[in-house]
Every structure is written in C-alpha cells, then in structure tokens.
Amino acid sequence: MSQKHLKEAFISNLNGTSLLEISLGLSLAPLCLLCRGLLLILYYLHYGKPLSSRKYSLLLDFLVLVSPLVFSCTVLSPIIFFMPSIIAAFCAGIFSKIYSQRKHETRVPFRQIVQEFQKTYLDPEYIPAITVFRVYVNVLTSISILAVDFPQYPRRYAKAETYGTGVMDLGVGAYIFGNALVCPEVRQKSYVTQPKFSNLARQFFSVWPLIFLGVGRLLSVKSIEYHEHTSEYGVHWNFFFTLAFVRLAASLLLAIFPKNKSWIIAINLAVLYQLILNTTSLKMFILHGSNGRDSRVGFLNANREGLLSLFGYLAIYMASVQVGLCLLKCRNSVKGWTEAARFLLLTALVLFLFLHVSQAHTDPVSRRMANLSYCIWVLAHCLTFFTWLVVTDLTLVFTKLLVKGSSVPCCWNVVQPSNTGTKHGTEAVSTGKEGKLAHICLISAINKNQLLFFLLANVMTGTVNILIDTIHSKTAFTLCILHLYMFFNCLIMYILHAKNIVVKFW
C-alpha cells in the first residue's frame, strides 16, 4: 500500500467519541484563558506594573493558551477527564494567593467586593468572548489538522466516517458558528438604514478569497497527489467552498427575510432537510452514490457530501446569526451579562434535550450529511463553550476589582456611567494599560489575521506531511513537531500584529 493510501486509511472509517468527553475537552480553553489572566494579575500585584516584555508575553501566552491543548489531544488524552479539575484547582490556588496578598489599604470586606462587582459597568462596544471564541476555534482546528496525521492523536477525536461525534466534526460547525457571529447583518446597527441587498453585495466581494483558496487547495492536492478523505466533502469540494457558499446563501436569505427571524429560517431549513433525508432516497445517495456502490461519476456524484451538506451548514449559520443579534444587544453591566450567560446555558441544555430526542427518533449525528442532529449538536456545544468564555471574563473582571489598576488583555474593560444622562452612556475608567496590553496579546494577534492564520496552518500541515512519515512517528518527535508548528504559526501572527500589519486586500 502506498504512503498516500496508508494515510487515507489512517483517517477513515472512524466513529467519534462521547458528548461528555467533547464537553470536558472544550472546558480546557476557558480554563487556560482564566489561568493566563490570573497569572498576569498576580504579576501586577507583585511588581506593581503589567508584563510589558513582548518576548515574555508571547512565551506566556503560548505556554498557557496553546501548549496545554496540544498535550490534551495527544499524550494527555487518556486522562482528559481529570485535566479540567487539575487546571481549575491551579486557578483556584492562584486566585487564593491574589486574594490573600492584596495591599492592606485596598482591602475591603468580601461582601462589599461582590456588591461592587454586581454594579460594575462593562464596555458595551466590545465582547471579548466573541473574539476569543473565534480565535480558539482557529487554534484548535490548526492543532487538529496536523495532529490527526500522527498516531498520538486519538482516532476517536478525528472526523467520523458516517455517524458519530468526533472533535474535528464539531470544529467544522464551530467555524460556521463563529463566522455568523460577526457577519455584516449582525454587526450592522439597527438604526442604520441601508439598501436591502447591500450586505449581499458586500458578501459577494468578500468571499472571493475563499473561492480562490478553495481552487488553490483543489489544484495543489490533485497535483501532488496529497492524501485526502473523499467522503468528507467529495472529490473536488472542500471547506473553503462550503464557507463561501453558505455566507452568500445566508446573505440572500437575510436580505429577503427579517434578520431577527433567522432562527425560524434555521429551524425550517434543518427540519425540512431532515424530512427529505428520511422520506426520499437522498440519504442513500449521499452515503452510497447513485448506483449504491459509492459511484463518483459526474459532478454531483463526485461531490455529493459537500453540496448537500450545505443545507445543514446554512441552518447552523442562520441560527448563529440569531445568537449574534442576541449577544450584541447593549448589555453594559455585570448583572446583564450574568443573566445572558444563564440564558445561553439554559438554551444549550434545551438543545441537548432536543439532541437526545432527535438521535432517538430521526438520525444519529452525521457531519457527512449535516443532518438535524448534527445542527443541534453543534449549536448546543458552541453555546456551552461561549457561555464558559463569558463566565471566564466575568471571573477576571471580579479579580481585577481585587487588585486595582491590574489589566488583562482581551478581557472586558471596566467602565463607569457617563454624565450624558443616556441609558447606556458609558466611558472608560482606564484605557491606557488595556490598550498597551492589547498590543502584546497573542489572541489579538491571531484575531487580526484569522484567515491568514488558517491558511498558513493548512500550508504548513501539507509541508510537514510531505517531508515526514507522520504515521510512524515517535511520541517525543510528534510533540516537538506540533509545538514547533504551532509556535511558528503564532510567531508570524505576533510579528504582523506588532508591526500593525493586516493581510486583507478584499
């Protein structure tokens, strides 16, 4: 068997893992974010100034935000159920140290701190959890697309062949969710009147890089005979095409229907698509081709998974637009965001209940078809993950109140009501330190060039696979390669951010 066929077999015919393991795995990123924030506050408490060295800031961010995720999906995967508890205990220890070592003159009773926290106003123009969500989806995706080719990456985390819930199956849907949160229809202010199809025209212009990248990936993969999982999207289709077409279709629907009713469109799309799958031969066509023997003759047969799963991904996108509109309502207080987190968590629990019903009475989760169960599963996990990020940010805001003057990059700025008399009028208490810290933050660096980060990860993944026999790599070698790969990718983003370069020409 050739090296190409060996690698294709290595990532094929898999069944995924449990919902519980994925949920626990997703909790690691918010805990790492919390740990990084607490360490920065502890540093400020000891030295009276924020960490200003770019070199040490990059090293801290990489070691705390990225490296634990590399270990968790390789050598530490057998103890993944214990890792959240271990990191949470470490965070609790740091918090306890911060609380006990506060300056005597700033010490106030704990009850007073809680009351002050509940009355705290937050910057309504910036929601850090959205930025962190999108960045972490990119980071986790970048780790997985290379790690999956090594034997140290558990096969249960890879994409399932037909039915199943692999970590990488969730990553595809989470990418759609993250894009919808910041789409033009969500970011557009409600009071701004624009031509009805202006956002559609803007999307036509903005998706051409995705089409270009999709064509580039297709040509490069075919020309060098790179290994590929055909049943993932098909012979010619890939995720760049899926993302481009979903964004265009969603903009068309949102130009026709009210955007605050996008959740209704999402439900109708997902349910109607599932009904067609169950009542016609469409399901058999997706799984086995027109002749029942996995035929790939003709464009539709060759790319049936990629083309027909667009309906499911579009449903996820439309539902995510509704989530984005809900999040961007002007919530400028801790109390408002606490209520929002409670609502998001309740919604996620309801979706998990619907998922149980859907899997029992329709179909199990299938990323290959993007069926109803898959749509519900993606939305439930994404909402859970986002809720954890909001709770992490609120915890860091509380800790910053303990240590006056401390700051954490990519965390909420504490503001105070302005004297304008308006309901939501606010002004920043302190922006100097936050602005400087944002400049030396890995999250901000990746966020500034997210598409370039994803593209660079894809190119480097292909390069590593061409140069190295990944299937037979030893553990120490695998860990070195994955860390070097992620560090180089992060370093490029960090340098571009430090020089204020944004690679965007569309």
C-alpha positions, 0 to 999 in steps of 0.5 A: 500500500502506498504512503498516500493510501496508508494515510487515507486509511489512517483517517477513515472509517472512524466513529467519534467519541462521547458528548461528555468527553467533547464537553470536558475537552472544550472546558480546557480553553476557558480554563487556560484563558482564566489561568493566563489572566490570573497569572498576569494579575498576580504579576501586577500585584507583585511588581506593581506594573503589567508584563510589558516584555513582548518576548515574555508575553508571547512565551506566556501566552503560548505556554498557557493558551496553546501548549496545554491543548496540544498535550490534551489531544495527544499524550494527555488524552487518556486522562482528559477527564481529570485535566479540567479539575487539575487546571481549575484547582491551579486557578483556584490556588492562584486566585487564593494567593491574589486574594490573600496578598492584596495591599492592606489599604485596598482591602475591603470586606468580601461582601462589599467586593461582590456588591461592587462587582454586581454594579460594575459597568462593562464596555458595551462596544466590545465582547471579548468572548466573541473574539476569543471564541473565534480565535480558539476555534482557529487554534484548535482546528490548526492543532487538529489538522496536523495532529490527526496525521500522527498516531498520538492523536486519538482516532476517536477525536478525528472526523467520523466516517458516517455517524458519530461525534468526533472533535474535528466534526464539531470544529467544522460547525464551530467555524460556521458558528463563529463566522455568523457571529460577526457577519455584516447583518449582525454587526450592522446597527439597527438604526442604520438604514441601508439598501436591502441587498447591500450586505449581499453585495458586500458578501459577494466581494468578500468571499472571493478569497475563499473561492480562490483558496478553495481552487488553490487547495483543489489544484495543489492536492490533485497535483501532488497527489496529497492524501485526502478523505473523499467522503468528507466533502467529495472529490473536488469540494472542500471547506473553503467552498462550503464557507463561501457558499453558505455566507452568500446563501445566508446573505440572500436569505437575510436580505429577503427575510427579517434578520431577527427571524433567522432562527425560524429560517434555521429551524425550517431549513434543518427540519425540512432537510431532515424530512427529505433525508428520511422520506426520499432516497437522498440519504442513500445517495449521499452515503452510497452514490447513485448506483449504491456502490459509492459511484463518483461519476459526474459532478454531483456524484463526485461531490455529493457530501459537500453540496448537500451538506450545505443545507445543514451548514446554512441552518447552523449559520442562520441560527448563529446569526440569531445568537449574534443579534442576541449577544450584541444587544447593549448589555453594559453591566455585570448583572446583564451579562450574568443573566445572558450567560444563564440564558445561553446555558439554559438554551444549550441544555434545551438543545441537548434535550432536543439532541437526545430526542432527535438521535432517538427518533430521526438520525444519529449525528452525521457531519457527512450529511449535516443532518438535524442532529448534527445542527443541534449538536453543534449549536448546543456545544458552541453555546456551552463553550461561549457561555464558559468564555463569558463566565471566564471574563466575568471571573477576571473582571471580579479579580481585577476589582481585587487588585486595582489598576491590574489589566488583562488583555482581551478581557472586558474593560471596566467602565463607569456611567457617563454624565450624558444622562443616556441609558447606556452612556458609558466611558472608560475608567482606564484605557491606557494599560488595556490598550498597551496590553492589547498590543502584546496579546497573542489572541489579538494577534491571531484575531487580526489575521484569522484567515491568514492564520488558517491558511498558513496552518493548512500550508504548513500541515501539507509541508510537514506531511510531505517531508515526514512519515507522520504515521510512524512517528515517535511520541517525543518527535510528534510533540516537538513537531506540533509545538514547533508548528504551532509556535511558528504559526503564532510567531508570524501572527505576533510579528504582523500584529506588532508591526500593525500589519493586516493581510486583507486586500478584499 
